[in-house]
């Protein structure tokens, strides 16, 4: 009677999978990125409608940032618009990640999850405080740039604890943020590309690479 033999490659693969699950947050769904991108595009659409409403006075006001305060019509509208997009994107990420974890039979809240949230929150909170300083000093022309850069930094941090695509998405956001700081008049367009199109692109890549293939298999 022959003894059962195990495949060393399978054992190594299983050990590698266990170590990866313990050190990386793999419940992040590509659908969350797609959803965030759609929310950003919708928010940008309403922002453009408001800026170009009836005439171009509001657009001129938008470019003359020294005359705009956070409590002015355009400043308040764009701030609320951005906040709604952020809240919707966060809720979507939480829902889709929880759904993916349930399907895989894995817990969502782990030590790795806590570390991920902390490393993401530090740049985001820092950027949020800096944006408030810019708003108080009426330098709203740099808000889009700062949002992209600090969000990119948070994603670069997140890339240490989850998929590598998040790291590269963060680098892309940082580059777009720098461009938004140089080409101030194109800030809203670059914001739309960064938070909208890039989320759709990277979310789709992650979904088809890590989720779609598993469903097919």
C-alpha positions as CSV (number, residue, x, y, z in Angstrom):
1,X,0.0,0.0,0.0
2,X,1.5,3.3,-1.1
3,X,1.6,6.1,1.4
4,X,-0.1,9.3,0.5
5,X,2.4,11.9,-0.7
6,X,1.8,15.6,-0.5
7,X,2.8,18.1,-3.1
8,X,5.4,20.5,-1.6
9,X,4.4,23.2,-4.0
10,X,0.8,23.1,-2.7
11,X,2.1,23.2,0.9
12,X,4.3,26.2,0.2
13,X,1.4,27.9,-1.6
14,X,-0.9,27.3,1.4
15,X,1.6,28.7,3.8
16,X,2.2,31.7,1.6
17,X,-1.6,32.4,1.5
18,X,-1.9,32.1,5.2
19,X,0.9,34.6,5.8
20,X,-0.5,37.0,3.2
21,X,-3.9,36.9,4.8
22,X,-2.4,37.6,8.2
23,X,-0.3,40.6,7.1
24,X,-2.4,42.2,4.3
25,X,-6.0,43.4,4.0
26,X,-7.3,41.4,1.1
27,X,-11.0,42.2,1.6
28,X,-10.7,45.5,-0.3
29,X,-13.0,45.1,-3.3
30,X,-12.3,46.5,-6.7
31,X,-16.0,47.3,-6.8
32,X,-15.4,49.8,-4.0
33,X,-13.0,51.7,-6.3
34,X,-15.4,51.7,-9.2
35,X,-18.2,53.0,-6.9
36,X,-15.9,55.7,-5.5
37,X,-15.0,56.7,-9.1
38,X,-18.7,57.0,-10.1
39,X,-19.4,59.1,-7.0
40,X,-16.6,61.4,-7.9
41,X,-17.8,61.8,-11.5
42,X,-21.3,62.6,-10.3
43,X,-20.0,65.1,-7.8
44,X,-17.7,66.7,-10.4
45,X,-20.7,66.9,-12.8
46,X,-22.8,68.9,-10.3
47,X,-19.8,71.1,-9.5
48,X,-19.3,71.9,-13.2
49,X,-23.0,72.7,-13.5
50,X,-22.8,75.1,-10.7
51,X,-19.7,76.8,-11.9
52,X,-21.0,77.3,-15.4
53,X,-24.5,78.1,-14.3
54,X,-26.2,80.8,-16.5
55,X,-23.0,82.7,-17.1
56,X,-19.3,82.5,-16.3
57,X,-19.3,84.8,-13.3
58,X,-19.0,81.9,-10.9
59,X,-16.1,80.5,-12.9
60,X,-14.3,83.8,-12.6
61,X,-15.1,83.8,-8.9
62,X,-13.7,80.3,-8.7
63,X,-10.4,81.3,-10.3
64,X,-10.1,84.5,-8.3
65,X,-9.7,82.5,-5.1
66,X,-8.6,85.5,-3.0
67,X,-12.2,86.8,-3.3
68,X,-13.8,83.5,-2.3
69,X,-14.4,82.2,1.2
70,X,-15.4,78.8,2.3
71,X,-18.8,80.3,3.4
72,X,-19.4,82.0,0.1
73,X,-21.9,80.5,-2.4
74,X,-19.4,78.7,-4.6
75,X,-17.1,77.8,-1.7
76,X,-19.9,76.3,0.4
77,X,-21.4,74.4,-2.5
78,X,-18.1,72.9,-3.6
79,X,-17.2,72.0,0.0
80,X,-20.6,70.2,0.6
81,X,-20.2,68.5,-2.8
82,X,-16.8,67.1,-1.9
83,X,-17.9,66.0,1.5
84,X,-20.9,64.1,0.1
85,X,-18.6,62.4,-2.4
86,X,-16.2,61.4,0.4
87,X,-18.9,60.0,2.6
88,X,-20.5,58.1,-0.2
89,X,-17.1,56.6,-1.2
90,X,-16.2,55.6,2.3
91,X,-19.6,53.9,2.9
92,X,-19.3,52.2,-0.5
93,X,-15.8,50.9,0.3
94,X,-17.0,49.6,3.7
95,X,-20.0,47.8,2.2
96,X,-18.2,46.2,-0.7
97,X,-15.3,45.1,1.4
98,X,-17.6,43.6,4.0
99,X,-19.5,41.8,1.2
100,X,-16.2,40.4,-0.2
101,X,-15.0,39.2,3.2
102,X,-18.3,37.4,3.9
103,X,-18.1,35.6,0.5
104,X,-14.6,34.5,1.3
105,X,-15.5,33.5,4.9
106,X,-13.0,35.9,6.4
107,X,-13.3,38.5,9.1
108,X,-13.2,42.2,8.1
109,X,-12.0,43.7,11.4
110,X,-8.5,42.4,12.2
111,X,-5.2,43.7,13.5
112,X,-4.2,44.4,9.9
113,X,-7.4,46.4,9.3
114,X,-6.7,48.6,12.3
115,X,-3.1,49.2,11.1
116,X,-4.4,50.0,7.6
117,X,-7.0,52.5,8.9
118,X,-4.4,54.3,11.1
119,X,-1.9,54.6,8.3
120,X,-4.6,55.9,6.0
121,X,-6.1,58.3,8.5
122,X,-2.9,60.2,9.4
123,X,-2.3,61.7,5.9
124,X,-6.0,62.3,5.4
125,X,-6.5,64.1,8.7
126,X,-3.3,66.1,8.1
127,X,-4.6,67.1,4.7
128,X,-8.0,67.9,6.0
129,X,-6.5,70.3,8.6
130,X,-4.3,71.9,5.9
131,X,-7.3,72.4,3.6
132,X,-9.1,74.2,6.5
133,X,-6.1,76.5,6.8
134,X,-6.2,77.2,3.1
135,X,-9.9,77.9,3.3
136,X,-9.6,80.3,6.2
137,X,-6.8,82.1,4.3
138,X,-8.9,82.1,1.1
139,X,-6.5,80.0,-0.9
140,X,-9.1,77.7,-2.4
141,X,-7.2,77.5,-5.7
142,X,-4.9,75.0,-4.0
143,X,-7.6,72.8,-2.4
144,X,-7.8,70.4,-5.3
145,X,-4.1,70.0,-5.3
146,X,-3.9,69.4,-1.6
147,X,-6.7,66.9,-1.7
148,X,-5.1,64.8,-4.4
149,X,-1.6,64.9,-2.8
150,X,-2.6,63.9,0.7
151,X,-5.1,61.3,-0.6
152,X,-2.3,59.9,-2.7
153,X,0.0,59.8,0.4
154,X,-2.6,57.9,2.3
155,X,-3.0,55.4,-0.6
156,X,0.8,54.9,-0.7
157,X,0.6,54.0,3.0
158,X,-2.3,51.7,2.4
159,X,-0.4,49.9,-0.3
160,X,1.8,48.4,2.4
161,X,-1.1,46.5,3.9
162,X,-3.2,45.6,0.8
163,X,-2.9,45.2,-2.9
164,X,0.0,46.7,-4.8
165,X,-2.4,48.5,-7.2
166,X,-3.3,50.8,-4.3
167,X,0.3,51.9,-4.0
168,X,0.4,52.9,-7.7
169,X,-2.9,54.6,-7.5
170,X,-1.5,56.7,-4.7
171,X,1.5,57.7,-6.8
172,X,-0.8,58.6,-9.7
173,X,-2.9,60.8,-7.3
174,X,0.2,62.6,-6.1
175,X,1.4,63.4,-9.6
176,X,-2.1,64.7,-10.5
177,X,-2.0,66.8,-7.3
178,X,1.3,68.4,-8.2
179,X,-0.1,69.2,-11.7
180,X,-3.2,70.7,-10.1
181,X,-0.9,73.0,-8.0
182,X,1.0,74.1,-11.1
183,X,-2.1,74.4,-13.4
184,X,-4.5,76.0,-10.9
185,X,-7.2,76.7,-13.4
186,X,-7.4,73.0,-14.3
187,X,-7.7,72.0,-10.7
188,X,-11.3,70.7,-10.9
189,X,-10.5,68.8,-14.1
190,X,-7.5,67.1,-12.5
191,X,-9.5,66.4,-9.4
192,X,-12.1,64.7,-11.6
193,X,-9.4,62.6,-13.3
194,X,-7.8,61.6,-10.0
195,X,-10.9,60.8,-8.0
196,X,-13.1,59.7,-10.8
197,X,-11.4,58.2,-13.8
198,X,-8.4,56.7,-11.9
199,X,-10.7,55.0,-9.4
200,X,-12.7,53.5,-12.2
201,X,-9.5,52.3,-13.9
202,X,-7.7,50.8,-10.9
203,X,-11.0,49.5,-9.4
204,X,-11.7,47.7,-12.7
205,X,-8.1,46.3,-12.8
206,X,-8.4,45.0,-9.2
207,X,-11.9,43.5,-9.8
208,X,-10.9,41.5,-12.9
209,X,-7.5,40.5,-11.4
210,X,-8.6,39.4,-8.0
211,X,-12.3,38.9,-8.0
212,X,-13.6,38.1,-11.5
213,X,-11.0,35.4,-12.0
214,X,-12.0,33.6,-8.8
215,X,-15.6,33.6,-9.8
216,X,-14.8,32.2,-13.2
217,X,-12.7,29.5,-11.6
